[in-house]
Amino acid sequence: MSISTALSAALSGLTVTSRRAEVVSSNVANAATPGYVRRELVLAARMVGDSGQGVASVGLRRDQDRFLLDDRRGAGAEAGGRGLIADALRRIEAALGTPEDEASVTGRIAAVERALIAAAGDPSSESRLAAVADSLGGLTRHMARASATIQTQRSDADARIAAQVVELNGNLAKVQELNSQILAYANSGREVAALMDQRQVVVDAIAAVVPVREQPRKDGMIALYTPNGAALVEGTASAIGFEARGVVTADMTLASGALFGLTVNGRAVDTGPRGPLAGGTLGALFRLRDETAPSAQAALDALARDLVERLAGVDATQSAGAAGLLTDAGAAFDPADEVGLAGRLRMNAAADPAAGGALWRLRDGLGAAGPGPRGNAAVLNGWRIALEGARQPVSGGFMAGERSASALAGDVLSRIATERVSADGEAAFASARSAALVKLEADGGVDTDHELQDLMQIEQAYAANARVVKVVDEMLQQLLRL
């Protein structure tokens, strides 16, 4: 080996070891930086003709497990979606109450039954008749509040869908822009690892909204697809469209056209669990708006209908088709207009002092021309018997079998509680899986102990190359002195 060859090899070694030290230092400094991926310098022999002339760096390699990355993103999206559904069901359950709670639907119905029993024991007592009116008012207000809570969940979901679509479109545009920058940098020979890290943070944000699979393309660019096959970024970013309604009421549905779904590049797509953008928080919000909350509302409306129909026809003083003790916003109930009934349930104004009615009508009949015998408890007992009697609900999808009003209310609460418990379990499992994959990815990231060991080896290599340069210098000095 000639002196010039040795000197060239040593100088290239110094250059490469210096670069390796920079890479290791960057790894250690950014070990906890979100989106940072461990770098490793790629080395190759530096050739001059057919002979080796030292070592050269040919680029940086990002040390990343793509399969683990996709699994971690998918698990995070699932955990976010299932957690959102579980939170919504907890709010709905809290609004309805639990069976042992006196302020729940079952507790309110039981309070009406107790008030009717007490009033039937002394029909002449104004205070006992007032207690019946108060308990009926408490029941209707409670059901209205529960219905309002359900519709608030739907309105909030609709608004959050709009916000997430704006965020999603913005992030897709960022991925397209970063792809272009990475391509330009790669073609000019500049490092692109930092841009790739930045792009990964953006893709992680997209994956929280919609599950994505990352497909590598030439020169460091990527394409993004959902697991169900929708192209989000393939060269250019797709445009996701949605229009919020602001306020969502019980009668508004996607099927009726009162609510909007999603479009991808102007084409409508399915927003159900098998749709191309299903999964993640975006899919969960559609599920909450279009399935979970409407199902809870339907059960509550079925209970409201059962209560209305139980208490209709008991009072012989009323004409056929007249509104009973419980009304649909003051009018007789129309079976074809059940949706949202729980929010419109009202005590008949004829017996409601707050609406200008008279308490004695609870005792003598809603259609009575004037007060009757003060000891007559027939109407009061009739309403109590109607509530306590067994009846098959005609809507709501309940299991076959007759039941009392309290038992039916208990079935409603049980249904919501069962869905909530199931959702909590699914959310807990998804969250644990996501956390495990996050830890697994972190364990495969920057190991500072390993990096420091590499730094010691780099130091030794630097010293060795420096020693070669020194020896070559001494040899040249010796030759010049001859």
C-alpha positions as CSV (number, residue, x, y, z in Angstrom):
1,M,0.0,0.0,0.0
2,S,1.4,3.4,-1.0
3,I,1.6,6.3,1.4
4,S,-1.0,8.2,-0.6
5,T,-3.4,5.3,-0.4
6,A,-3.0,4.9,3.3
7,L,-3.5,8.6,3.9
8,S,-6.6,8.6,1.7
9,A,-8.0,5.7,3.6
10,A,-7.3,7.2,7.0
11,L,-8.8,10.6,6.0
12,S,-12.0,8.9,4.7
13,G,-12.1,7.0,8.0
14,L,-11.9,10.2,10.0
15,T,-14.7,11.7,7.9
16,V,-17.0,8.7,8.3
17,T,-16.4,8.3,12.0
18,S,-17.1,11.9,12.5
19,R,-20.4,11.5,10.7
20,R,-21.2,8.4,12.7
21,A,-20.6,10.3,15.9
22,E,-23.1,13.0,14.7
23,V,-25.7,10.3,14.0
24,V,-25.2,8.6,17.3
25,S,-25.4,11.9,19.1
26,S,-28.7,12.7,17.3
27,N,-30.1,9.3,18.3
28,V,-29.3,9.9,22.0
29,A,-30.6,13.5,22.0
30,N,-33.9,12.5,20.3
31,A,-34.5,9.2,22.1
32,A,-37.8,10.6,23.5
33,T,-38.8,12.8,20.6
34,P,-42.2,11.9,19.2
35,G,-41.9,10.5,15.6
36,Y,-38.1,10.2,15.8
37,V,-36.8,7.0,14.3
38,R,-33.3,5.7,15.0
39,R,-30.8,6.5,12.3
40,E,-27.9,4.3,11.1
41,L,-25.2,5.4,8.8
42,V,-24.9,3.2,5.7
43,L,-21.3,2.6,4.8
44,A,-19.6,1.3,1.6
45,A,-16.1,0.9,0.3
46,R,-14.8,3.9,-1.6
47,M,-13.5,2.7,-4.9
48,V,-11.0,4.5,-7.2
49,G,-10.9,2.4,-10.3
50,D,-10.6,-1.2,-9.2
51,S,-8.9,-0.5,-5.9
52,G,-10.4,0.4,-2.6
53,Q,-9.5,3.8,-1.2
54,G,-11.1,3.8,2.2
55,V,-14.7,4.0,3.3
56,A,-17.6,6.3,2.4
57,S,-21.1,7.0,3.7
58,V,-23.8,6.4,1.2
59,G,-26.8,7.6,3.2
60,L,-28.9,7.2,6.4
61,R,-31.1,4.3,7.1
62,R,-34.1,4.7,9.4
63,D,-34.3,1.6,11.6
64,Q,-38.0,1.0,11.6
65,D,-40.3,-2.0,11.7
66,R,-43.1,-1.1,9.2
67,F,-45.3,-4.0,10.2
68,L,-45.2,-3.1,13.9
69,L,-45.8,0.6,12.9
70,D,-49.0,-0.4,11.0
71,D,-50.2,-2.6,13.8
72,R,-49.6,0.1,16.4
73,R,-51.5,2.7,14.3
74,G,-54.4,0.3,13.8
75,A,-54.6,-0.6,17.5
76,G,-54.5,3.1,18.4
77,A,-57.4,3.9,16.0
78,E,-59.5,1.0,17.4
79,A,-58.8,2.1,21.0
80,G,-59.8,5.7,20.2
81,G,-63.0,4.6,18.5
82,R,-64.1,2.1,21.2
83,G,-63.3,4.5,24.0
84,L,-65.5,7.2,22.4
85,I,-68.5,4.8,22.2
86,A,-68.0,3.7,25.8
87,D,-67.8,7.4,27.0
88,A,-71.1,8.2,25.2
89,L,-72.9,5.2,26.6
90,R,-71.7,6.1,30.1
91,R,-73.3,9.6,29.7
92,I,-76.5,8.1,28.4
93,E,-76.7,5.6,31.2
94,A,-76.1,8.4,33.7
95,A,-78.9,10.4,32.2
96,L,-81.3,7.5,32.5
97,G,-80.1,6.4,35.9
98,T,-79.7,2.9,37.4
99,P,-82.5,0.7,38.8
100,E,-81.5,1.3,42.4
101,D,-81.5,5.0,42.0
102,E,-84.7,6.8,43.0
103,A,-84.0,9.5,40.4
104,S,-83.9,6.9,37.6
105,V,-86.7,6.1,35.2
106,T,-87.7,3.1,37.2
107,G,-87.5,5.2,40.4
108,R,-89.7,7.9,38.8
109,I,-92.3,5.3,37.8
110,A,-92.3,3.8,41.2
111,A,-92.8,7.3,42.7
112,V,-95.9,7.7,40.5
113,E,-97.3,4.4,41.7
114,R,-96.7,5.3,45.4
115,A,-98.3,8.6,44.9
116,L,-101.4,7.0,43.3
117,I,-101.7,4.5,46.1
118,A,-101.5,7.3,48.7
119,A,-104.0,9.4,46.8
120,A,-106.4,6.5,46.4
121,G,-106.2,6.0,50.2
122,D,-107.5,9.6,50.7
123,P,-108.9,11.0,47.4
124,S,-110.1,14.2,49.1
125,S,-106.5,15.2,50.1
126,E,-105.3,18.0,47.9
127,S,-101.7,17.4,49.0
128,R,-101.9,13.8,47.9
129,L,-103.3,14.7,44.5
130,A,-100.5,17.3,44.2
131,A,-98.0,14.6,44.9
132,V,-99.4,12.6,42.0
133,A,-99.0,15.6,39.7
134,D,-95.5,16.3,41.0
135,S,-94.5,12.7,40.5
136,L,-95.9,12.6,36.9
137,G,-94.1,15.9,36.2
138,G,-90.9,14.5,37.6
139,L,-91.2,11.4,35.3
140,T,-91.9,13.4,32.1
141,R,-89.1,15.9,32.9
142,H,-86.6,13.1,33.5
143,M,-87.5,11.4,30.3
144,A,-87.2,14.7,28.4
145,R,-83.8,15.3,29.9
146,A,-82.6,11.8,29.0
147,S,-83.9,12.3,25.5
148,A,-82.1,15.6,25.3
149,T,-78.9,14.0,26.5
150,I,-79.1,11.4,23.7
151,Q,-79.7,14.0,21.0
152,T,-76.9,16.2,22.4
153,Q,-74.6,13.2,22.0
154,R,-75.7,13.0,18.3
155,S,-75.3,16.8,17.8
156,D,-71.8,16.7,19.3
157,A,-70.9,13.7,17.2
158,D,-72.0,15.5,14.1
159,A,-70.0,18.6,15.0
160,R,-66.9,16.5,15.8
161,I,-67.2,14.6,12.5
162,A,-67.0,18.0,10.7
163,A,-64.0,19.0,12.7
164,Q,-62.2,15.7,12.1
165,V,-62.8,15.9,8.4
166,V,-61.2,19.3,8.3
167,E,-58.3,18.0,10.3
168,L,-58.0,14.9,8.1
169,N,-58.0,16.9,4.9
170,G,-55.3,19.2,6.3
171,N,-53.1,16.3,7.3
172,L,-53.5,14.5,4.0
173,A,-52.4,17.6,2.2
174,K,-49.4,17.8,4.5
175,V,-48.4,14.2,3.6
176,Q,-48.7,15.1,-0.1
177,E,-46.5,18.2,0.5
178,L,-43.9,16.2,2.5
179,N,-43.8,13.6,-0.2
180,S,-42.9,16.3,-2.7
181,Q,-40.2,17.7,-0.5
182,I,-38.7,14.3,0.2
183,L,-38.6,13.6,-3.5
184,A,-36.9,16.9,-4.2
185,Y,-34.4,16.4,-1.4
186,A,-33.6,12.9,-2.5
187,N,-33.0,13.9,-6.1
188,S,-30.6,16.6,-4.9
189,G,-28.7,14.2,-2.7
190,R,-29.8,15.8,0.6
191,E,-30.8,13.9,3.7
192,V,-34.5,13.2,4.1
193,A,-34.7,11.4,7.4
194,A,-35.9,14.5,9.3
195,L,-38.7,15.0,6.8
196,M,-39.7,11.4,7.1
197,D,-39.9,11.8,10.8
198,Q,-42.1,14.8,10.4
199,R,-44.3,12.9,7.9
200,Q,-44.6,10.0,10.4
201,V,-46.0,12.4,13.0
202,V,-48.6,13.6,10.5
203,V,-49.5,10.0,9.5
204,D,-49.9,9.1,13.1
205,A,-52.4,11.9,13.5
206,I,-54.3,10.6,10.4
207,A,-54.3,7.1,11.8
208,A,-56.1,8.3,15.0
209,V,-59.0,9.4,12.9
210,V,-59.0,6.8,10.2
211,P,-56.9,3.6,10.2
212,V,-54.3,3.7,7.5
213,R,-51.7,1.4,5.9
214,E,-48.5,2.9,4.6
215,Q,-47.2,1.7,1.3
216,P,-43.6,2.7,0.3
217,R,-43.1,4.4,-3.1
218,K,-39.9,5.3,-4.9
219,D,-37.4,7.9,-3.5
220,G,-38.9,7.7,0.0
221,M,-42.4,8.7,-0.8
222,I,-45.4,6.8,0.6
223,A,-49.0,6.1,-0.3
224,L,-51.8,5.8,2.3
225,Y,-54.7,3.4,2.1
226,T,-57.3,2.4,4.7
227,P,-57.6,-1.3,5.6
228,N,-60.9,-1.4,3.6
229,G,-59.2,-0.2,0.4
230,A,-59.8,3.6,0.2
231,A,-56.9,5.6,-1.2
232,L,-56.1,8.6,1.0
233,V,-52.8,9.6,-0.6
234,E,-51.7,8.1,-3.9
235,G,-49.6,10.8,-5.6
236,T,-52.2,13.4,-4.6
237,A,-54.3,13.6,-1.5
238,S,-58.0,12.6,-1.6
239,A,-60.6,15.2,-0.6
240,I,-63.0,14.1,2.2
241,G,-66.3,15.9,2.2
242,F,-68.9,16.3,5.0
243,E,-71.5,18.8,6.0
244,A,-72.6,19.3,9.6
245,R,-76.2,20.0,10.6
246,G,-75.5,21.8,13.8
247,V,-78.5,20.6,15.8
248,V,-79.6,17.0,15.4
249,T,-83.1,16.0,16.5
250,A,-84.5,12.5,17.1
251,D,-86.3,12.4,13.7
252,M,-83.2,13.2,11.7
253,T,-81.4,10.2,10.1
254,L,-78.9,9.5,7.4
255,A,-81.4,7.3,5.6
256,S,-84.0,10.1,5.4
257,G,-81.4,12.6,4.0
258,A,-81.7,14.9,7.0
259,L,-78.1,14.0,8.0
260,F,-75.0,13.9,5.7
261,G,-72.5,11.1,5.2
262,L,-69.0,11.2,3.8
263,T,-67.7,11.7,0.3
264,V,-64.3,10.9,-1.1
265,N,-63.4,13.0,-4.1
266,G,-67.0,13.9,-4.5
267,R,-68.4,10.3,-4.4
268,A,-70.5,9.2,-1.4
269,V,-69.1,6.3,0.6
270,D,-70.6,4.0,3.2
271,T,-70.1,5.2,6.7
272,G,-71.1,1.9,8.4
273,P,-68.7,-0.6,10.0
274,R,-67.8,-2.1,6.6
275,G,-67.3,1.3,4.9
276,P,-63.9,2.3,3.4
277,L,-63.2,4.8,6.2
278,A,-64.5,2.6,9.1
279,G,-62.6,2.4,12.3
280,G,-60.9,5.1,14.3
281,T,-62.7,7.9,15.9
282,L,-64.3,9.1,12.7
283,G,-66.1,5.8,12.2
284,A,-67.0,5.7,15.9
285,L,-68.6,9.1,15.6
286,F,-70.8,8.0,12.8
287,R,-71.7,4.9,14.7
288,L,-72.7,7.0,17.7
289,R,-74.7,9.4,15.6
290,D,-76.5,6.9,13.4
291,E,-76.7,3.7,15.5
292,T,-75.8,3.8,19.2
293,A,-77.7,7.0,20.2
294,P,-80.7,6.3,18.0
295,S,-81.0,2.8,19.5
296,A,-81.1,4.3,23.0
297,Q,-83.6,6.9,21.9
298,A,-85.8,4.1,20.3
299,A,-85.9,2.2,23.6
300,L,-86.8,5.3,25.6
301,D,-89.5,6.2,23.1
302,A,-90.9,2.7,23.3
303,L,-91.2,3.1,27.1
304,A,-92.8,6.5,26.6
305,R,-95.4,5.0,24.2
306,D,-96.1,2.2,26.6
307,L,-96.8,4.7,29.4
308,V,-99.0,6.8,27.2
309,E,-101.0,3.8,26.0
310,R,-101.3,2.3,29.4
311,L,-102.9,5.4,30.9
312,A,-105.2,6.1,27.9
313,G,-108.7,4.8,28.0
314,V,-108.7,4.3,31.8
315,D,-110.7,7.5,32.3
316,A,-114.3,7.0,31.3
317,T,-115.0,10.7,31.3
318,Q,-112.9,11.2,28.2
319,S,-114.1,10.8,24.6
320,A,-112.6,8.3,22.2
321,G,-109.2,9.5,20.8
322,A,-108.7,12.2,23.4
323,A,-105.3,12.7,25.0
324,G,-104.9,10.6,28.2
325,L,-103.1,11.4,31.4
326,L,-99.8,11.5,29.5
327,T,-99.8,13.3,26.2
328,D,-97.6,13.9,23.2
329,A,-96.7,17.6,23.8
330,G,-100.3,18.2,25.0
331,A,-102.0,16.3,22.1
332,A,-103.2,12.7,21.7
333,F,-100.4,10.3,20.7
334,D,-100.2,9.3,17.1
335,P,-98.6,5.8,16.8
336,A,-97.1,6.8,13.5
337,D,-95.1,9.5,15.2
338,E,-93.3,7.6,18.0
339,V,-89.7,8.9,17.2
340,G,-88.7,11.4,19.9
341,L,-91.9,10.9,22.0
342,A,-89.8,10.7,25.2
343,G,-88.8,14.3,24.7
344,R,-92.3,15.4,24.1
345,L,-94.0,13.5,26.9
346,R,-96.2,15.8,29.0
347,M,-98.8,15.5,31.7
348,N,-102.3,16.4,30.5
349,A,-102.8,20.1,31.0
350,A,-106.3,19.6,32.3
351,A,-104.9,18.1,35.5
352,D,-101.7,20.1,35.7
353,P,-102.0,23.2,37.9
354,A,-98.8,24.6,36.3
355,A,-100.7,24.6,33.0
356,G,-103.9,26.0,34.4
357,G,-105.5,22.7,35.1
358,A,-107.2,21.4,38.3
359,L,-105.9,18.7,40.6
360,W,-109.5,17.3,41.2
361,R,-109.5,16.0,37.6
362,L,-106.9,13.4,38.7
363,R,-109.6,12.0,41.0
364,D,-112.8,12.7,39.0
365,G,-111.6,12.3,35.5
366,L,-109.9,14.5,32.9
367,G,-113.1,15.1,31.0
368,A,-115.3,15.6,34.0
369,A,-117.5,18.7,33.9
370,G,-117.0,19.5,37.6
371,P,-115.7,18.0,40.8
372,G,-117.4,14.7,41.8
373,P,-117.6,12.9,45.1
374,R,-114.4,13.6,47.1
375,G,-114.1,10.0,48.2
376,N,-114.2,8.4,44.8
377,A,-110.9,6.6,44.1
378,A,-111.9,4.7,41.0
379,V,-109.9,6.7,38.5
380,L,-106.8,6.9,40.7
381,N,-106.9,3.1,41.2
382,G,-107.5,2.6,37.5
383,W,-104.3,4.5,36.6
384,R,-102.3,2.6,39.3
385,I,-103.6,-0.8,38.0
386,A,-102.7,0.3,34.4
387,L,-99.1,1.0,35.5
388,E,-98.8,-2.2,37.5
389,G,-100.5,-4.5,35.0
390,A,-98.7,-6.8,32.6
391,R,-98.6,-5.6,29.0
392,Q,-96.6,-6.5,25.9
393,P,-94.7,-3.5,24.5
394,V,-95.6,-2.9,20.9
395,S,-92.2,-1.3,19.9
396,G,-88.6,-1.1,20.9
397,G,-87.6,-4.6,19.9
398,F,-88.0,-6.0,23.5
399,M,-88.1,-9.7,24.1
400,A,-91.6,-11.2,24.0
401,G,-93.5,-11.2,27.2
402,E,-95.9,-9.0,29.1
403,R,-94.5,-6.8,31.8
404,S,-95.4,-3.8,34.1
405,A,-94.3,-0.3,33.4
406,S,-91.6,-0.5,36.0
407,A,-90.3,-3.8,34.6
408,L,-90.2,-2.4,31.1
409,A,-88.3,0.6,32.3
410,G,-85.9,-1.8,34.0
411,D,-85.4,-3.6,30.6
412,V,-84.5,-0.2,29.1
413,L,-81.9,0.5,31.7
414,S,-80.6,-3.0,31.5
415,R,-80.2,-2.8,27.8
416,I,-78.2,0.5,28.0
417,A,-76.2,-0.9,30.9
418,T,-75.4,-4.1,29.0
419,E,-74.2,-2.1,26.0
420,R,-72.1,0.1,28.2
421,V,-70.4,-2.8,30.0
422,S,-69.7,-4.4,26.7
423,A,-68.3,-1.2,25.3
424,D,-66.2,-0.7,28.4
425,G,-64.7,-4.2,28.0
426,E,-64.0,-3.7,24.3
427,A,-62.4,-0.3,25.0
428,A,-60.3,-1.7,27.8
429,F,-59.0,-4.5,25.6
430,A,-58.3,-2.2,22.7
431,S,-56.5,0.3,25.0
432,A,-54.3,-2.4,26.5
433,R,-53.4,-3.8,23.1
434,S,-52.6,-0.3,21.9
435,A,-50.4,0.4,25.0
436,A,-48.6,-2.9,24.5
437,L,-47.8,-2.1,20.9
438,V,-46.6,1.4,21.8
439,K,-44.3,-0.1,24.3
440,L,-43.0,-2.7,21.9
441,E,-42.3,0.0,19.3
442,A,-40.5,2.1,22.0
443,D,-38.4,-0.9,23.0
444,G,-37.3,-1.3,19.4
445,G,-36.4,2.4,19.2
446,V,-33.3,4.2,20.4
447,D,-31.4,2.2,23.0
448,T,-29.2,4.8,24.7
449,D,-26.9,2.1,26.2
450,H,-26.3,0.6,22.8
451,E,-25.7,4.0,21.3
452,L,-23.1,4.9,23.9
453,Q,-21.3,1.6,23.2
454,D,-21.3,2.5,19.5
455,L,-19.9,5.9,20.5
456,M,-17.0,4.2,22.3
457,Q,-16.2,2.1,19.2
458,I,-16.4,5.2,17.0
459,E,-13.9,7.0,19.4
460,Q,-11.5,4.0,19.0
461,A,-11.9,4.0,15.2
462,Y,-11.3,7.8,15.1
463,A,-8.2,7.4,17.2
464,A,-6.9,4.6,15.0
465,N,-7.4,6.6,11.8
466,A,-5.8,9.7,13.4
467,R,-2.8,7.5,14.3
468,V,-2.5,6.4,10.7
469,V,-2.5,10.1,9.6
470,K,0.2,10.8,12.2
471,V,2.4,7.9,11.1
472,V,2.1,9.0,7.5
473,D,3.0,12.5,8.5
474,E,6.1,11.2,10.3
475,M,7.1,9.2,7.3
476,L,6.8,12.1,5.0
477,Q,8.8,14.3,7.4
478,Q,11.5,11.7,7.5
479,L,11.6,11.5,3.7
480,L,11.9,15.2,3.4
481,R,14.9,15.2,5.7
482,L,16.8,12.7,3.6
